[in-house]
C-alpha cells in the first residue's frame, strides 16, 4: 500500500481506481475460471488460487492492462 500512497495524488486517483478495479475484476474472473475447471475435472480447488507478483501502474491515462497467467 505504501507504493500506492507514494504514486497516487488527487489529480490521478480516478485513473488509478479505474485501472485497479480492472485488475481486481480480472483476478476474480481468472480465479472463477480456475475454480470451474477444478470442479469439472475433479482437481483440488486449492490449485485455482490466484497469486500475484504485484501490480505495476503506469499513469498514462490509457487504461490498457495486460495480465500474465501461470499455472502451478
MARBA-3410 file (N, C-alpha, C, O; in Angstrom, 1 decimal):
72
0.8,-1.2,0.0,0.0,0.0,0.0,0.9,1.3,0.0,0.4,2.3,-0.5 ~ 2.1,1.1,0.5,2.9,2.3,0.6,3.2,2.8,-0.9,3.3,4.0,-1.1 ~ 3.4,1.9,-1.8,3.7,2.3,-3.2,2.5,3.1,-3.7,2.7,4.0,-4.5 ~ 1.3,2.6,-3.4,0.1,3.3,-3.8,0.0,4.7,-3.3,-0.2,5.7,-4.0 ~ 0.3,4.9,-2.0,0.3,6.2,-1.4,1.4,7.1,-2.0,1.2,8.3,-2.0
2.5,6.5,-2.4,3.6,7.3,-3.0,3.3,7.8,-4.4,3.9,8.7,-4.8 ~ 2.4,7.1,-5.1,2.2,7.5,-6.5,0.8,8.1,-6.8,0.7,8.7,-7.9 ~ -0.1,7.8,-6.0,-1.5,8.4,-6.3,-1.7,9.7,-5.6,-1.3,10.0,-4.5 ~ -2.2,10.6,-6.4,-2.5,12.0,-6.0,-3.9,12.3,-6.2,-4.6,11.5,-6.9 ~ -4.4,13.4,-5.8,-5.8,13.9,-6.1,-6.0,14.0,-7.6,-7.1,13.9,-8.1
-4.9,14.4,-8.3,-5.0,14.6,-9.7,-5.1,13.3,-10.5,-5.7,13.3,-11.6 ~ -4.6,12.2,-10.0,-4.6,10.9,-10.8,-5.4,9.8,-10.1,-5.4,8.7,-10.6 ~ -6.0,10.0,-9.0,-6.7,9.0,-8.3,-7.8,8.3,-9.1,-8.0,7.1,-9.0 ~ -8.5,9.1,-9.9,-9.6,8.5,-10.7,-9.0,7.5,-11.7,-9.5,6.4,-11.9 ~ -7.9,7.9,-12.4,-7.3,7.0,-13.3,-6.8,5.7,-12.6,-6.9,4.6,-13.2
-6.2,5.9,-11.5,-5.7,4.7,-10.7,-6.8,3.8,-10.4,-6.7,2.6,-10.6 ~ -7.9,4.3,-9.9,-9.1,3.5,-9.4,-9.7,2.7,-10.6,-10.1,1.6,-10.4 ~ -9.8,3.3,-11.8,-10.3,2.6,-13.0,-9.4,1.4,-13.3,-9.8,0.3,-13.5 ~ -8.1,1.7,-13.3,-7.1,0.6,-13.6,-7.1,-0.5,-12.5,-7.0,-1.7,-12.9 ~ -7.1,-0.1,-11.3,-7.0,-1.1,-10.2,-8.3,-1.9,-10.2,-8.2,-3.1,-9.9
-9.4,-1.3,-10.4,-10.7,-2.1,-10.5,-10.6,-3.1,-11.6,-11.0,-4.3,-11.4 ~ -10.1,-2.8,-12.7,-10.0,-3.7,-13.8,-9.0,-4.9,-13.4,-9.3,-6.0,-13.7 ~ -8.0,-4.5,-12.7,-7.0,-5.5,-12.2,-7.7,-6.5,-11.3,-7.6,-7.7,-11.4 ~ -8.4,-6.0,-10.3,-9.1,-6.8,-9.3,-10.2,-7.7,-10.0,-10.3,-8.9,-9.7 ~ -11.0,-7.1,-10.9,-12.1,-7.8,-11.6,-11.5,-8.9,-12.5,-12.0,-10.0,-12.5
-10.3,-8.7,-13.1,-9.7,-9.7,-13.9,-9.2,-10.9,-13.0,-9.3,-12.0,-13.4 ~ -8.6,-10.5,-11.9,-8.2,-11.6,-11.0,-9.4,-12.4,-10.5,-9.2,-13.7,-10.4 ~ -10.5,-11.8,-10.2,-11.7,-12.6,-9.8,-12.2,-13.5,-10.9,-12.5,-14.6,-10.6 ~ -12.2,-13.0,-12.1,-12.6,-13.8,-13.2,-11.7,-14.9,-13.5,-12.2,-16.1,-13.7 ~ -10.4,-14.7,-13.4,-9.4,-15.8,-13.6,-9.6,-16.9,-12.5,-9.6,-18.0,-12.8
-9.8,-16.4,-11.3,-10.0,-17.4,-10.2,-11.3,-18.2,-10.4,-11.3,-19.4,-10.1 ~ -12.3,-17.5,-10.8,-13.6,-18.2,-11.1,-13.5,-19.3,-12.2,-14.0,-20.4,-12.1 ~ -12.7,-18.9,-13.2,-12.5,-19.9,-14.3,-11.7,-21.1,-13.8,-12.0,-22.2,-14.1 ~ -10.7,-20.8,-13.0,-9.9,-21.9,-12.4,-10.7,-22.8,-11.5,-10.6,-24.0,-11.5 ~ -11.6,-22.2,-10.7,-12.5,-23.0,-9.8,-13.4,-23.9,-10.7,-13.6,-25.0,-10.3
-13.9,-23.3,-11.7,-14.8,-24.1,-12.6,-14.1,-25.3,-13.2,-14.6,-26.4,-13.3 ~ -12.9,-25.0,-13.7,-12.1,-26.1,-14.3,-11.8,-27.2,-13.2,-11.9,-28.4,-13.5 ~ -11.4,-26.8,-12.0,-11.1,-27.7,-10.9,-12.3,-28.6,-10.6,-12.2,-29.8,-10.4 ~ -13.4,-27.9,-10.6,-14.7,-28.7,-10.2,-15.0,-29.6,-11.4,-15.4,-30.8,-11.1 ~ -14.9,-29.2,-12.6,-15.2,-30.1,-13.7,-14.3,-31.2,-13.9,-14.7,-32.3,-14.3
-13.0,-31.0,-13.5,-12.0,-32.1,-13.7,-11.7,-32.8,-12.4,-10.7,-33.6,-12.4 ~ -12.4,-32.5,-11.3,-12.1,-33.1,-10.0,-10.7,-32.9,-9.6,-10.0,-33.8,-9.1 ~ -10.3,-31.6,-9.7,-8.9,-31.2,-9.2,-9.1,-30.4,-7.9,-10.1,-29.7,-7.8 ~ -8.1,-30.6,-7.0,-8.3,-29.8,-5.8,-8.4,-28.3,-6.0,-7.7,-27.7,-6.8 ~ -9.4,-27.7,-5.4,-9.7,-26.3,-5.7,-8.6,-25.3,-5.2,-8.5,-24.2,-5.7
-7.7,-25.8,-4.4,-6.6,-25.0,-3.9,-5.7,-24.6,-5.1,-5.1,-23.6,-5.1 ~ -5.8,-25.4,-6.2,-5.0,-25.1,-7.4,-5.5,-24.0,-8.2,-4.9,-23.5,-9.1 ~ -6.7,-23.5,-7.8,-7.3,-22.4,-8.6,-7.0,-21.1,-7.9,-7.4,-20.0,-8.4 ~ -6.2,-21.1,-6.8,-5.9,-19.8,-6.2,-5.1,-18.9,-7.1,-4.3,-19.4,-7.9 ~ -5.3,-17.6,-7.0,-4.7,-16.6,-7.8,-3.6,-16.0,-7.0,-3.8,-15.6,-5.8
-2.4,-16.0,-7.5,-1.3,-15.3,-6.8,-0.8,-14.2,-7.7,-1.0,-14.2,-8.9 ~ -0.1,-13.2,-7.2,0.4,-12.1,-8.0,1.8,-11.7,-7.5,2.2,-11.9,-6.4 ~ 2.5,-11.2,-8.5,3.9,-10.6,-8.2,3.7,-9.1,-7.9,4.7,-8.5,-7.6 ~ 2.5,-8.6,-8.0,2.3,-7.2,-7.8,1.5,-6.6,-8.9,1.1,-7.2,-9.9 ~ 1.3,-5.3,-8.8,0.5,-4.5,-9.7,1.4,-3.3,-10.1,1.7,-2.5,-9.2
1.8,-3.2,-11.3,2.6,-2.1,-11.8,1.7,-1.2,-12.5,1.1,-1.5,-13.6 ~ 1.5,0.0,-12.0,0.6,1.0,-12.6,1.4,2.1,-13.3,2.3,2.7,-12.7 ~ 1.0,2.4,-14.5,1.7,3.4,-15.3,0.6,4.5,-15.5,-0.4,4.3,-16.1 ~ 0.9,5.7,-15.0,0.0,6.8,-15.0,0.0,7.5,-16.4,0.6,8.6,-16.5 ~ -0.6,6.8,-17.4,-0.6,7.4,-18.7,-2.0,7.7,-19.2,-2.2,8.2,-20.3
-3.0,7.4,-18.4,-4.4,7.7,-18.7,-5.0,6.8,-19.8,-6.1,7.1,-20.3 ~ -4.3,5.8,-20.3,-4.7,5.0,-21.4,-5.6,3.8,-21.0,-6.4,3.3,-21.8 ~ -5.6,3.4,-19.7,-6.4,2.3,-19.2,-6.2,1.0,-19.9,-7.2,0.3,-20.1 ~ -5.0,0.8,-20.4,-4.8,-0.5,-21.0,-4.1,-1.4,-20.0,-3.2,-0.9,-19.3 ~ -4.4,-2.7,-20.0,-3.9,-3.5,-18.9,-3.4,-4.8,-19.6,-4.1,-5.3,-20.6
-2.4,-5.4,-19.1,-2.0,-6.7,-19.5,-1.9,-7.6,-18.3,-1.5,-7.2,-17.2 ~ -2.3,-8.9,-18.5,-2.3,-9.8,-17.4,-1.5,-11.0,-17.9,-1.6,-11.5,-19.0 ~ -0.6,-11.5,-17.0,0.2,-12.7,-17.2,-0.3,-13.8,-16.3,-0.4,-13.6,-15.1 ~ -0.6,-15.0,-16.8,-1.1,-16.1,-16.0,-0.1,-17.2,-16.1,0.5,-17.4,-17.2 ~ 0.1,-17.9,-15.0,1.0,-19.1,-15.0,0.3,-20.2,-14.2,-0.5,-19.9,-13.3
0.6,-21.4,-14.6,0.0,-22.5,-13.8,1.0,-22.9,-12.8,2.2,-22.7,-12.9 ~ 0.4,-23.6,-11.7,1.2,-24.1,-10.7,1.9,-25.4,-11.1,2.7,-25.9,-10.3
END
